[in-house]
Amino acid sequence: MGCSGKPSGSSSGSVPIRQQVANAQKEPQADVRAKTLMRLGLHQSQAQDQSGAQETLRLAGKACREISDPAGQATMFALLAEAQTRVGNPTAAEEAVQSARQAADKVTVPEAKVRTLGRGGRALGAMKDADRAKATFKSAEEWFAKVEDVSARTLAIG
């Protein structure tokens, strides 16, 4: 992190990262807010600002909880689990993956279920939890068999 509080390689020009976090919190769409905050938290971690990264990722988790669509919520929590893993916080990663699973359990449309379970499996893989990742991918495979339309099958594995 430079003297201005910006991460090196920041795509937001001269805006300090703390200001970027404040701006992101004003985003009305919870999914966009969550993803932006995750990206910023990862930048903070790369800039050796671990406490800032944790706070920003905590805010991302809050945004994830505001997502009303279960599939979208499951996807964002799985992404948060991956981000928490990348910054070295396994406890928060586990909490995020549990939230992802709870949201995925509410998804009933087979195509969306396959995508959310696939993202959850990738998050578990990033967490080095091979057994749960394998079980999650197996569940995704079972849901994939329920997708009848060929074009929907292509979208499901997107």
N, C-alpha and C positions, 0 to 999 in steps of 0.2 A: 504494500500500500504506500502510495506516495505521500508527500507532505500535505497534499490537499484532501486526503482521505479517500482518494479515488483508487480503485484497483488498477494495476497496470494492465493495459490492453482493454480498458473500459470502452464499450461502444457508445457510451453516452457523453462523449466529449469531456467538457469541463465540469460536469455535475458531480459533486462528491457522492460517494456511495450512500452515506446516511440520508442525503436528500433524495436519492433515487429510491431508497426504501420508503421514505415518507410519501413520495409521489406514488409509488406502487400501492400503498395502502388506500389511496383515494380511488383506485380502480373499482368501478361498480360491479363488474363481473367477477364473481368469486374465483372461477377457474383461471381466468387470465391473471388475476391478482396472485393466486397461489403459485402459478408457474413462474411469474416474474420474481416473486419473493424467493423462490427456490433458486433461480438463476443468480440472484444477487447474493444469497447466502453462500452459494458455492464460490462466487467471486471473493467474498470476504474471507472464506476459509483459505483460498489460494493465496490471499494477501496476508496470511498469518493472523487474521483477526477472528480467532476462534469464538470469543464471547459474542462478538457482533454476528457471526455466522449462526450461532445457536439461537440468538434472539430473533434473527430474521427468519430462520427456519421454523421457529415457534409461531411466528406470525403467519407463515405459509400454512402451517397446520390448522390454525384458526380459520383461515380462508377456505381450506379444504372442507372443514365442518359446515361451512355455509353453502356448499354446493348441494342443490336440491335433487339433481339427477343421480340416482345410485351408481350408474355406470361411470359417469363423469367423476363422481366422488371417489369411487374405487380406484380409478386410473390415477387421479391426482395424489391420493394417499400412497399408492404404490410408487409413484415418482418421488414422493417425499421420503419414503423408506430408502430408496436408492440414494437420494441426496444425503440423508442422515448417515448412511453407510459410508459415503465418500468423505464426509467430514469427521468420521471416526466416532460416531455416537450410536453404538449398537442398541442401547436401551430405547432411545427415541425412534430408531429404525424399526425395532420390534413393535413399539406402540403404533407406528404408522402402518405397518403391515397388518396388524390386527384390525385396525380401522378400515383398511382396504378390504379385508376379508368380510367384515361385517357389512360393508356397503355392497360388495359383490354378491353376498347371499340374498340381497333384495332384488337383484337383476333377474328378470324372468325371460327376456327376449334372448333366444339362443345365440344370435350373432353377437350381441353386446356382451353376453356372458362369456363367450369364448375370448373376446378381446380383453375383458377385465381380468379374467383368470390368467391369460397369457402375460399381461403386464405384471400381475401379482407373482407369477412364477419367475419372471425376470428379476423382480425385486428380491425374491428369496434367493435366487442364484447369486445376485450381487452381495447378499448378506452371507454367502458361503453356507447356506442351509440346503444342501443338496436333497435331503430326504423330503422336506416340505415342498421344495421346488418341483421335484419329480411328481409328488402327489397332486400338486396344483396343476401341472401340465397334463397329468392323466385326467383330472376332472375337466379341463378344457377340451381334451380330446373327446370325452364322453358327450359334452355339450355340442361339440362340432358335429357329431353324428346326428344330432337333432335338427341341424340346419338343412332344410330341404331344397331351397333354391340354389342353383349352381352359382349365380352371380353373388348371392348373399354369402355363400361359402368363401368366395374370394375376398369379400369385404371382411369377413370374420377373422381371417388369418392375416389381414392387412399388414 
